[in-house]
Amino acid sequence: MMNPSMPKNPQDPRKVNPNFPIYNGKNACKLYKDLTDQVIIITGSSNGIGKSTARLLTFMGPTIVFACRDRAKTLAVIEEIQQETKNKNLVFMRLDLSDLRFVREFAKDFNSRYQKLNILINNAGISMDERRLSKDSYEMVFATNYLGHFYLTNLLLEALKRSHQAEW
Ligand SMILES: NC(=O)c1ccc[n+]([C@@H]2O[C@H](COP(=O)([O-])OP(=O)(O)OC[C@H]3O[C@@H](n4cnc5c(N)ncnc54)[C@H](OP(=O)(O)O)[C@@H]3O)[C@@H](O)[C@H]2O)c1
């Protein structure tokens, strides 16, 4: 069955932009969609999977909000991606998912700056060997990976609904 979240008419990304990175093997990204004018948030895009996701999507032209906790580290990542992709619409906005106060502040700031949110990628996550509590006294992994994202999604739901188009 066709995955409804996939573009209906995927294009070969290399035909659109010859610099689009294609990795060899079964994990190759073979889809391209013009995302110009779209706004995307990616949590934890300063590293790992989030960073790779941001890099690929940046080639498709959207505004990407890097929702991360470390400003200096994230600005370096943005600089690196910008040099490669020439997309100037990459923005850092501070978000610490383990603290619900920061989640609330992030959402308030985002909602005041942007009228829409086309895609929200709840990627950030941690794992821990020891039990620690967050500022709000929840277990830290649960607070960061689940509660923070759940609260964030709720606070951004109106922006997501406003932007939802039946195009994917
Ligand atoms: N890699 C795997 O094999 C694998 C497998 C299953 C699931 N996952 C999940 O996939 C996601 C990404 O994994 P990854 O391997 O790319 O991890 P990663 O390289 O460790 O990157 C995690 C990202 O999350 C951010 N982050 C951590 N705590 C945060 C907080 N409190 N607030 C905001 N951002 C926070 C980190 O920010 P900093 O740069 O500031 O640390 C980093 O950008 C995670 O949710 C992970 O659980 C990964």
The ligand as a Gaussian input file, in Angstrom:
#p B3LYP/6-31G(d) Opt

LIG

0 1
 N       20.839000       6.383000      16.285000
 C       20.100000       5.302000      16.445000
 O       20.478000       4.181000      16.130000
 C       18.683000       5.433000      16.972000
 C       17.897000       4.302000      17.106000
 C       16.588000       4.416000      17.578000
 C       16.074000       5.661000      17.893000
 N       16.876000       6.742000      17.763000
 C       16.269000       8.049000      18.108000
 O       16.495000       8.954000      17.046000
 C       16.679000      10.247000      17.580000
 C       18.009000      10.832000      17.097000
 O       19.041000       9.928000      17.431000
 P       20.569000      10.273000      17.126000
 O       21.307000       8.981000      17.079000
 O       20.654000      11.173000      15.958000
 O       20.974000      11.024000      18.490000
 P       22.137000      12.080000      18.765000
 O       23.177000      12.049000      17.710000
 O       22.559000      11.849000      20.183000
 O       21.369000      13.472000      18.662000
 C       20.351000      13.769000      19.560000
 C       19.913000      15.182000      19.360000
 O       18.932000      15.472000      20.353000
 C       19.308000      16.670000      21.025000
 N       18.832000      16.726000      22.395000
 C       19.136000      15.923000      23.432000
 N       18.529000      16.337000      24.542000
 C       17.823000      17.438000      24.213000
 C       16.991000      18.339000      24.937000
 N       16.783000      18.210000      26.249000
 N       16.411000      19.369000      24.266000
 C       16.631000      19.551000      22.966000
 N       17.412000      18.734000      22.218000
 C       18.007000      17.698000      22.838000
 C       20.831000      16.671000      20.976000
 O       21.294000      17.982000      21.251000
 P       22.815000      18.277000      21.662000
 O       23.553000      18.392000      20.362000
 O       22.713000      19.560000      22.402000
 O       23.266000      17.134000      22.496000
 C       21.055000      16.193000      19.553000
 O       20.896000      17.262000      18.647000
 C       16.638000      10.117000      19.100000
 O       15.325000      10.442000      19.547000
 C       16.927000       8.662000      19.335000
 O       16.334000       8.195000      20.526000
 C       18.148000       6.672000      17.310000

